[in-house]
Every structure is written in C-alpha cells, then in structure tokens.
C-alpha cells in the first residue's frame, strides 16, 4: 500500500494537553506501536514550541522546519505548515508535515509526471480549460508539442464566445454549465449543439478541492467521439464520489473477475437523520460532502470510494496488502470525521460505523458474499455503540457462515435491530419499571453488547471496596485490594471533568499518573470510562466501564446515556 499520499502527515492536537484529536493514515502508519503518544512527545527539539507560536501568530500557510522522533529513537527533519481551523474551532492545532528529503524527491517525480500527463493529453484533439474560482477567470489551451494557451478571459466573456459557436437551443445548458463551474459541482457533462448542422460539442468539468474548499474546475471540450467514456466518469453530484453502479461494478470486477486481493468497506454516518431533522437538509448536505472529502482523501492511493446510499459510502481497497495497514486508513477516516464537527461549536458531532471484509483472506467466495459480510460487521459496529470500525477476524467473530446465518437475530430486549441510544434507554427503563420477564443480568448483558463494553465495576470509594462486577474477566478480591489505591491519586482525580473521566488508552496515564497506569495494566484494562456518583448516604462511588479485549475511542456524546444507565441500573448498589 505504498503511495505518494503516505509522504504527507496530517494531524490535529489539543492545547493544552497535546492529546491527538485526529490523524491521517500516514501518521498512524508512522507512529506504529506509539499510537497513543502525545504531540509534545512526538515533536522533538523544541518543535512543539515552534508550532504553538505559529498558532498564536495565526501563521497559516507558512512553512516551518521541525523535527519528529522516529521509532528507532532518531529524529527526522520535516517541513510543517499549520492548517487554518474551521470557523469557531478553538484550542486545536492542525498540522501538515512532509519529510524534507521526500519533498525534494517528490519535486523531481512531479516534473516527470507532468511530462507524462502532457504527452498523454497531446494525443487528444480536445480543447482543455481551467477555471479559477478565486478570479472567475478561465484559461483555455491545447496540448500538442507544447501546452499552447488559446486564451484567458472571465467566465461571462467565455460564455458569450462559446454561445457564438452554438445554436440557441444550447443557451440554457451553457448557463447551467457556467453555474456548475462557479458552484464547484464535483462532476458535470453537457452535450451542446453547434451552429454547423448535425455537429455536437461535449463539455465536461471536474472540480478540484483543497481542504474542502473549491479552488478550481478543469475539463475539456470536443467532439463526442473524443470523449471516450469510462465507468468512473459518472460521479455523484453532491459528494463527487463514484456513483453506486460504478463503484459496485468495479468491486465485482476485482473480486469476481480478476480474483485479486481486495478489501471492501461499508461506511455509514451514525444518526445522520438527526442532523437533517434538527439542523435542516442544507446542513445535512454539508456533512455528507465533508465526510466524503475526508474519505476520498484518506483512501487516495489505496483504492476508490463511492456513495451507495443517502448517508452510506462504499470503499474498494484494490491496492490491499494487509489488515494492519488497512486499519491505519480506517482509523484515519473514523477519527478525522469525528474531529470535523465539535458538538460545542456546531451543536452536534458526526461519527461513522464501518464494516470491512477482505477477499480472499476472509472467504474465497464472490462479491455478494463479501458485501453481506461487510454489511453484517457494519451492523455489529452500530450495535457496539457506533463510532468504530470492525474488520472481520475469524477468531473473534466466528465462521463467516455462522455470522451470516445469525444476521441480526436476537432474543434480547433490544430486539436485535439497530436503534437510537435514546430508544435503548427507554426500553431498559420500561423493563425495569414494569418488572417484565427480563432479569437484571439479561439487561446488563444487553448494555454490554449494545455499547460494546467488556466489564463494569462499581467501586465504593468511601469504604474502599468493589460492590459489583459484571462482564469478563472478573477481578479477584486480592487484585482489587492491590490496585484500588489508584482511585485516590490526585493526578487521577484531575483527569475527571464534571465527574466523568474518558481514557481511550491507559498509555495516557503512563507519564501523568504511573500508579493508575500500573494498576490498570494489572487489571488488564485497555480503555476506561468512569463516573463519580454521590449517593444519598453520603458515600462516594465510582462506576467504571472498561474495555479489556481492545482499546476504544469513547464517544463523548454518549456520556449522557451512561449517566442515565448509572441511575437506572445501579442505584440499588449505591
């Protein structure tokens, strides 16, 4: 999966604290086992101070020389730029970096590639154009021996010159075409009638975006016979990704016909309907376009992405090598989408659920089976609490056959279907109040399954003991006695915000609270979310939701639901 996009590292981190908010696949690959390192430990030699100062000075677009620690302990010199934050985004530094030696090598490669593309374009008799969004100017040219510029003019003059060659019947189509250029429509194509009898002119356009901003549109004009069609010419008008028919046909060719190693991923925006209902369809369209841009950027060089439904995307990793490197891309998509919308600034956050299957590693079958498997894993990601990706692992998920046979069937009170979290809470409350046939243990089973939790422990902090454990593996009384002291560490208490602590990986405590790090390591905890509860008796309790099998990035917006669960389920133990 080696490609040019792996040369550019993009990430953002909070200040103060320097915890990473998001990163692209290239940085995750570079970090390797240092996945949960902080930015101030990654950037060496005073580099973090350089970027902090650049952020204070709003020096966006300027280049700075920084050094970054490599896995072998050496330092790598990089050129870094700050990315301008989104409107209302505060206390987050966004950085783009590239290794200096690769920058120079990349420039040489770019010169060669430009000559290659010019040679290819010179074989067509079409006229090409480039529209500059900032200036509203259009440059037209041909490729033959050189790149001959035919003219530079503004869009309105260009429209008039074009209409002089066309029949009146094409006037409306030309107006729409100019509108598409200015509005940054991702892909457009119009067939126009020339004044000369029975002659047609085809004009196409493809918008170019940088950091989600439309900067130009490029395209060509020529005889329809010169406009050789390709299955990827048709793009979704809203997102610019490939349309459903094109992307699925490509996946079928990779898997059914070529039988090449291919991974497919179904990406769904969680709770997207709530964005449309509460903020309007215009905001919903904005979310779709931004998520699509993130997906397309992360997938570049690894595969192709399309839109297959309203809020559902489809990725074909046709350059698949191994699952570990695949996860770098998936992690980049998940975290960068999550970081794109801050609930405090926007009133909502956006997360994704992703299901992934790999051919022929998972099952040597056909496209239909691979799609069903990915869809089943997407459902599991939803059921486990959303904002996550699941790649099929036979040791964890069982055989493909049993997974597909089980589908979404369930005997639980949740009915085995994807539901909004508020509906889950209401169902649990109803079962508790009505005293139906579901036992307390069955309800806890559903909570663990739906939210993807491995273990729940309730600590009586006042009496220094654990009053309840549920899930596996359970802690022995001896182990609790040996490790409970970490709950009283001042540095741990500082990690709470309004009685809630979210730690996506216990490495967070490695340098900040060694007692907590050692205790959680002994308990086998990878990630932990804890709530402090004051009981009517005056005693203090800590409800600890824990991940044992693998770390998880906690969804901050879910804390309200866990708080309600605290009261519904555990009040009797407090």
C-alpha positions in Angstrom: 0.0 0.0 0.0 2.9 2.3 -0.7 1.8 5.5 -2.3 2.6 9.2 -2.5 0.0 10.2 0.0 1.9 8.4 2.7 4.5 11.1 2.4 2.2 13.7 3.9 1.3 13.6 7.6 -1.8 15.4 8.8 -2.9 15.6 12.4 -4.5 17.9 15.0 -4.0 18.1 18.7 -5.5 19.9 21.7 -3.8 22.7 23.6 -3.1 22.5 26.4 -2.5 18.8 27.0 -1.2 17.9 23.5 -3.6 14.9 23.1 -4.2 14.0 19.4 -7.7 14.7 18.2 -7.3 13.1 14.7 -4.6 12.0 12.3 -4.5 10.6 8.7 -3.5 7.1 7.8 0.1 8.2 7.0 0.7 9.4 10.6 -0.9 6.3 12.1 1.4 4.2 10.0 4.4 6.3 11.0 3.5 6.0 14.7 3.3 2.3 14.7 3.1 1.0 18.3 3.3 4.6 19.6 -0.4 5.0 18.8 -1.3 6.8 22.0 1.7 9.1 22.2 1.0 12.9 22.7 2.1 15.6 20.3 4.6 17.1 22.7 6.4 13.7 22.9 6.3 13.1 19.1 7.7 16.6 18.2 11.3 17.0 19.4 13.9 19.7 19.8 11.5 22.5 20.7 9.3 21.8 17.7 6.1 21.9 19.6 7.0 25.4 20.8 7.5 26.5 17.2 4.1 25.3 16.3 2.5 26.8 19.4 4.0 30.2 18.5 2.8 29.8 14.9 -0.7 29.1 16.1 -0.6 32.2 18.4 0.6 34.3 15.4 -2.1 32.7 13.0 0.8 31.9 10.7 -1.3 29.6 8.5 0.4 28.6 5.2 3.9 29.5 6.3 6.5 26.7 6.4 8.5 25.8 9.5 11.3 23.3 10.0 10.6 20.8 12.8 11.9 17.5 14.0 10.0 14.4 14.8 11.0 11.4 16.8 11.3 8.1 14.8 10.5 4.7 16.3 14.3 3.9 16.4 15.0 7.0 18.6 16.4 9.1 15.8 15.0 12.5 14.7 13.5 13.2 11.2 13.6 16.7 9.8 10.3 17.8 8.4 8.7 20.8 6.7 5.5 21.7 8.5 2.5 24.0 7.9 -0.5 25.0 10.1 -3.9 24.4 8.5 -6.4 27.1 9.1 -9.1 25.9 11.6 -12.7 25.7 10.8 -15.0 28.6 11.9 -15.5 28.5 15.6 -12.8 25.8 16.1 -10.6 26.7 19.1 -7.8 25.2 21.2 -6.9 22.8 18.4 -3.7 23.0 16.3 -3.9 21.4 12.9 -0.7 20.5 11.2 0.5 19.1 7.8 4.1 17.8 7.6 6.3 16.2 5.0 9.9 14.8 5.3 12.4 17.2 3.7 14.2 14.6 1.7 10.9 13.3 0.4 9.9 16.8 -0.5 12.9 17.2 -2.8 12.5 13.7 -4.3 8.8 14.4 -4.8 9.5 17.5 -6.8 11.6 15.6 -9.2 8.9 12.9 -9.5 6.3 15.7 -10.2 8.3 17.1 -13.1 8.5 13.6 -14.7 4.8 13.0 -14.1 3.8 16.4 -15.6 5.7 15.5 -18.8 4.0 12.1 -18.8 0.5 13.6 -18.5 1.3 16.3 -21.1 2.3 13.6 -23.5 -0.9 11.7 -22.9 -3.1 14.8 -23.3 -1.4 15.8 -26.5 -2.8 12.6 -28.2 -6.3 14.1 -27.9 -7.7 16.8 -30.2 -9.9 18.3 -27.5 -9.6 21.8 -26.1 -8.9 21.9 -22.4 -9.8 24.6 -19.9 -9.1 25.6 -16.3 -11.5 27.7 -14.3 -10.0 29.7 -11.3 -12.7 30.1 -8.6 -10.9 33.0 -6.9 -10.6 35.2 -10.0 -13.5 33.8 -12.0 -11.1 33.5 -15.0 -11.0 30.7 -17.5 -7.8 29.6 -19.4 -8.2 27.5 -22.5 -5.4 25.6 -24.2 -4.4 22.6 -26.3 -1.8 20.0 -25.8 0.3 19.3 -28.9 4.1 19.9 -29.0 3.7 22.3 -26.1 0.9 23.5 -23.9 -0.4 26.3 -26.1 -2.7 28.8 -24.3 -5.5 29.8 -26.6 -6.9 32.5 -24.3 -7.6 33.8 -20.8 -10.9 35.5 -20.1 -13.5 35.8 -17.4 -16.4 33.3 -17.2 -19.0 35.7 -18.7 -16.9 36.6 -21.8 -16.1 32.9 -22.2 -19.8 32.1 -22.1 -20.5 34.7 -24.8 -17.7 33.4 -27.1 -19.0 29.9 -26.6 -22.6 30.8 -27.5 -21.4 32.4 -30.7 -20.5 28.9 -31.9 -23.7 27.3 -30.6 -27.3 27.2 -31.5 -29.9 29.0 -29.4 -31.2 25.7 -28.1 -27.9 25.3 -26.1 -28.2 28.6 -24.2 -29.8 27.0 -21.1 -27.3 24.2 -20.9 -24.4 26.7 -21.2 -25.8 28.8 -18.4 -26.1 25.7 -16.2 -22.5 24.7 -17.1 -21.1 28.1 -16.0 -23.2 27.8 -12.8 -21.7 24.4 -12.2 -18.2 25.8 -12.6 -18.8 28.6 -10.1 -20.6 26.4 -7.5 -17.9 23.7 -7.5 -20.1 20.9 -8.8 -17.9 17.9 -8.4 -18.6 16.5 -11.9 -20.6 17.7 -14.8 -21.1 17.0 -18.5 -23.2 18.7 -21.2 -23.8 17.9 -24.9 -24.3 21.1 -26.9 -25.5 21.7 -30.4 -23.2 23.7 -32.7 -24.5 26.1 -35.4 -23.0 23.8 -38.0 -25.7 21.2 -38.9 -25.6 17.9 -37.1 -22.4 18.7 -35.1 -22.2 18.3 -31.4 -19.8 19.6 -28.7 -19.3 17.9 -25.4 -18.1 19.9 -22.4 -17.1 18.3 -19.1 -15.9 19.6 -15.8 -14.3 18.1 -12.6 -14.0 20.3 -9.5 -10.7 20.4 -7.6 -10.9 20.9 -3.8 -8.2 21.6 -1.2 -9.1 21.2 2.5 -12.8 21.1 1.5 -12.5 24.4 -0.4 -13.3 24.6 -4.1 -10.3 26.2 -5.8 -10.7 25.3 -9.5 -12.6 23.3 -12.1 -10.8 21.6 -15.0 -12.3 20.0 -18.1 -12.4 19.7 -21.8 -14.4 20.4 -24.9 -14.5 18.4 -28.0 -16.3 16.0 -30.4 -18.3 13.3 -28.6 -16.2 10.7 -30.2 -13.1 12.1 -28.5 -14.9 11.9 -25.1 -14.2 8.2 -24.5 -16.5 7.1 -21.7 -15.2 5.3 -18.7 -17.1 3.7 -15.9 -15.7 6.3 -13.5 -16.8 9.3 -15.5 -20.1 9.4 -13.6 -19.8 11.0 -10.2 -22.3 11.7 -7.5 -23.3 15.3 -8.0 -23.3 16.1 -4.2 -20.2 14.4 -3.0 -18.0 13.9 -6.1 -17.5 10.2 -5.2 -18.2 7.5 -7.7 -21.9 6.5 -8.1 -23.3 3.3 -6.7 -23.3 1.4 -10.1 -19.8 2.4 -10.9 -18.2 1.5 -7.6 -20.0 -1.7 -7.1 -19.3 -2.9 -10.7 -15.6 -2.1 -10.0 -15.7 -4.2 -6.8 -17.3 -7.1 -8.7 -14.7 -7.0 -11.3 -11.9 -7.0 -8.7 -13.4 -9.9 -6.8 -15.4 -12.0 -9.3 -13.4 -11.5 -12.5 -9.8 -10.6 -11.6 -9.9 -12.6 -8.3 -7.3 -10.1 -6.8 -6.8 -9.4 -3.1 -9.4 -6.8 -2.3 -10.9 -5.3 0.8 -14.3 -3.7 0.8 -15.7 -1.3 3.4 -19.2 0.0 4.0 -19.2 3.3 5.8 -22.4 4.7 7.5 -22.8 8.1 9.1 -24.3 7.5 12.6 -27.6 9.1 13.5 -27.5 11.2 10.3 -31.3 11.6 10.3 -30.9 13.6 13.5 -28.7 16.2 11.7 -31.3 16.6 8.9 -34.2 16.7 11.3 -32.7 19.2 13.8 -30.4 21.3 11.6 -32.0 21.1 8.1 -31.1 19.3 4.9 -28.7 22.0 3.8 -26.6 21.2 6.9 -27.0 17.5 6.2 -25.7 18.0 2.6 -22.7 19.9 4.1 -22.0 16.9 6.4 -22.2 14.5 3.5 -19.8 16.5 1.4 -17.3 17.0 4.2 -17.4 13.3 5.2 -17.0 12.3 1.5 -14.0 14.6 1.2 -12.3 13.0 4.2 -13.0 9.5 2.9 -11.7 10.3 -0.6 -8.5 11.9 0.8 -7.8 9.0 3.2 -8.4 6.4 0.5 -6.4 8.1 -2.2 -3.7 5.7 -3.4 -5.2 2.7 -1.6 -8.5 2.3 -3.5 -11.6 4.0 -4.7 -14.7 5.4 -2.9 -18.3 5.8 -3.9 -21.7 6.8 -2.4 -24.2 3.9 -2.4 -27.0 5.5 -0.4 -28.1 8.6 1.3 -25.6 8.5 4.1 -23.7 5.4 3.2 -20.4 5.1 1.4 -18.5 2.2 -0.1 -14.7 1.8 -0.4 -12.9 -0.7 -2.6 -9.3 -1.2 -1.5 -7.9 -2.6 -4.7 -4.3 -1.9 -3.5 -4.8 -4.1 -0.5 -1.7 -5.6 1.3 -2.5 -6.4 4.9 -5.1 -5.7 7.5 -2.8 -3.8 9.8 -2.1 -1.1 7.2 -5.7 -1.2 6.2 -6.6 -0.2 9.8 -4.5 2.9 9.6 -6.8 4.2 6.8 -9.9 3.2 8.7 -8.7 4.8 11.9 -7.9 8.0 9.9 -11.4 8.1 8.4 -13.1 7.4 11.8 -11.1 9.9 13.8 -11.0 12.7 11.2 -14.8 12.5 10.7 -15.3 12.6 14.5 -13.0 15.7 14.7 -14.7 17.5 11.9 -17.7 18.6 13.9 -17.3 19.7 17.5 -20.6 19.5 19.4 -19.9 22.6 21.5 -19.3 24.7 18.3 -21.8 23.0 15.9 -24.5 21.7 18.2 -23.8 18.1 17.1 -21.0 15.7 16.3 -20.6 13.3 13.5 -19.3 9.7 13.8 -19.1 6.7 11.5 -19.6 3.0 11.7 -17.6 0.8 9.3 -17.8 -2.9 8.4 -14.9 -4.4 6.4 -14.4 -7.8 4.7 -11.3 -9.0 2.8 -11.1 -11.2 -0.3 -9.9 -13.9 -0.4 -8.4 -13.8 3.1 -11.8 -13.9 4.8 -13.6 -16.1 2.4 -12.8 -17.1 -1.1 -16.3 -16.5 -2.5 -17.9 -13.8 -4.6 -18.8 -10.2 -4.3 -22.3 -10.7 -3.0 -21.0 -12.8 0.0 -18.2 -10.3 0.7 -20.8 -7.4 0.7 -23.1 -9.3 3.1 -20.2 -10.0 5.4 -19.1 -6.3 5.5 -22.8 -5.3 6.0 -23.1 -7.7 8.9 -19.9 -6.2 10.5 -21.3 -2.7 10.0 -24.4 -3.8 12.0 -22.1 -5.1 14.7 -20.3 -1.8 14.8 -23.6 0.0 15.2 -24.7 -2.3 18.0 -21.5 -1.9 19.9 -22.0 1.8 20.2 -21.1 3.3 16.8 -18.0 5.4 16.1 -15.9 2.4 15.3 -14.7 0.1 12.5 -14.8 -3.7 12.6 -12.6 -5.8 10.3 -13.6 -9.5 10.1 -11.4 -11.7 12.3 -12.4 -15.4 12.4 -11.0 -16.0 15.9 -13.1 -13.1 17.2 -16.3 -13.3 15.1 -16.6 -17.0 14.3 -17.0 -18.5 10.9 -18.4 -16.4 8.0 -21.3 -18.9 7.6 -22.4 -18.6 11.2 -22.0 -14.9 11.1 -24.2 -14.5 8.1 -26.7 -17.0 9.3 -27.2 -15.2 12.6 -27.7 -11.9 10.8 -29.5 -9.5 13.1 -31.5 -12.1 15.0 -31.5 -11.7 18.8 -33.5 -12.8 21.8 -32.6 -9.7 23.8 -34.9 -7.0 24.9 -33.4 -4.7 22.2 -34.9 -7.0 19.6 -31.6 -7.4 17.6 -32.0 -4.3 15.5 -30.1 -1.0 15.3 -31.8 1.6 17.4 -31.1 5.1 18.6 -29.5 5.2 22.0 -32.4 7.2 23.4 -34.7 4.3 22.4 -32.4 1.8 24.0 -32.5 3.8 27.3 -36.3 4.0 27.1 -36.6 0.2 26.6 -34.4 -0.6 29.5 -36.3 1.9 31.7 -39.6 0.3 30.7 -38.3 -3.2 31.5 -37.1 -2.1 34.9 -40.3 -0.2 35.8 -42.7 -2.9 34.5 -40.7 -5.8 36.0 -41.1 -7.9 32.8 -39.6 -11.3 32.3 -36.1 -9.9 31.7 -33.7 -10.3 34.7 -31.2 -7.8 35.8 -28.4 -10.0 34.4 -30.1 -10.0 30.9 -30.4 -6.3 30.9 -26.7 -5.9 31.8 -25.9 -8.3 29.0 -27.7 -6.1 26.6 -26.0 -3.0 27.9 -22.6 -4.6 27.4 -23.4 -5.9 23.9 -25.1 -2.6 22.7 -22.4 -0.3 24.0 -19.5 -2.7 23.3 -18.3 -2.8 27.0 -16.3 -5.8 28.3 -16.7 -5.2 32.1 -18.5 -2.9 34.6 -17.1 -2.4 38.1 -18.7 -0.3 40.8 -16.3 0.8 43.5 -17.4 2.1 46.9 -14.7 4.7 47.2 -15.7 5.6 50.8 -15.4 2.0 52.1 -12.5 1.1 49.7 -14.1 -1.9 48.1 -15.9 -3.1 44.9 -19.6 -3.7 45.3 -20.5 -5.0 41.9 -18.7 -6.6 38.9 -20.3 -7.7 35.6 -18.7 -8.9 32.4 -15.5 -10.8 31.9 -12.8 -11.3 33.2 -13.8 -10.6 36.8 -11.2 -9.2 39.2 -10.2 -11.2 42.2 -10.7 -9.7 45.7 -6.9 -9.8 46.1 -6.3 -7.9 42.9 -8.9 -5.2 43.8 -7.2 -4.8 47.2 -3.8 -4.4 45.4 -4.9 -1.9 42.8 -7.8 0.2 44.3 -5.4 2.9 45.6 -5.1 4.4 42.2 -8.6 5.8 42.6 -7.3 8.1 45.3 -4.4 9.5 43.3 -4.6 13.3 43.0 -3.4 13.1 39.4 -6.2 10.7 38.5 -8.8 12.9 40.1 -7.5 15.8 38.0 -8.5 13.8 34.9 -12.2 14.0 35.8 -14.4 16.6 34.1 -17.7 17.2 35.9 -17.4 13.7 37.4 -16.6 12.0 34.1 -13.2 10.6 33.0 -12.7 9.2 29.5 -9.4 7.5 28.8 -9.2 5.8 25.3 -5.9 4.1 26.2 -4.3 3.7 29.5 -1.0 4.9 28.0 -2.5 8.3 28.8 -1.5 7.7 32.4 2.0 6.4 31.6 3.7 9.8 32.1 0.9 11.5 34.1 -0.1 9.0 36.8 2.1 6.0 37.0 0.1 4.4 39.9 -3.0 4.4 37.8 -1.1 3.0 34.8 0.4 0.2 36.8 -2.9 -0.7 38.4 -4.9 -0.7 35.2 -2.2 -2.8 33.5 -2.6 -5.4 36.3 -6.3 -5.4 35.8 -5.9 -5.9 32.1 -7.8 -2.7 31.2 -7.1 -1.1 27.8 -9.7 1.7 27.9 -11.8 3.1 30.7 -14.7 5.5 31.3 -15.5 6.3 34.9 -18.3 8.3 36.6 -18.2 9.6 40.2 -21.6 9.3 41.9 -22.6 10.7 45.3 -25.1 8.5 47.0 -27.9 9.7 49.3 -26.0 8.0 52.1 -23.1 10.5 51.6 -20.8 7.8 50.3 -18.9 8.3 47.0 -19.0 5.6 44.3 -17.0 5.2 41.1 -18.8 3.4 38.2 -16.1 2.0 35.9 -16.9 1.0 32.3 -13.9 -1.0 31.0 -12.6 -2.4 27.7 -10.3 -5.4 28.1 -10.0 -7.1 24.7 -9.0 -3.9 22.8 -8.9 -0.1 23.3 -11.8 2.0 22.1 -12.2 5.7 21.5 -15.1 6.8 23.8 -17.8 8.9 22.2 -18.2 11.9 24.5 -21.8 12.4 23.4 -22.7 9.0 24.9 -21.8 10.0 28.5 -25.3 11.4 29.0 -26.7 7.9 28.2 -24.3 6.2 30.5 -25.2 8.7 33.3 -28.9 7.6 32.9 -27.8 4.0 33.0 -26.0 4.7 36.2 -29.2 5.8 37.8 -31.5 3.2 36.2 -29.4 0.1 36.8 -27.0 0.7 39.7 -28.9 2.9 42.2 -29.7 -0.1 44.3 -26.0 -0.7 44.8 -25.2 2.9 45.9 
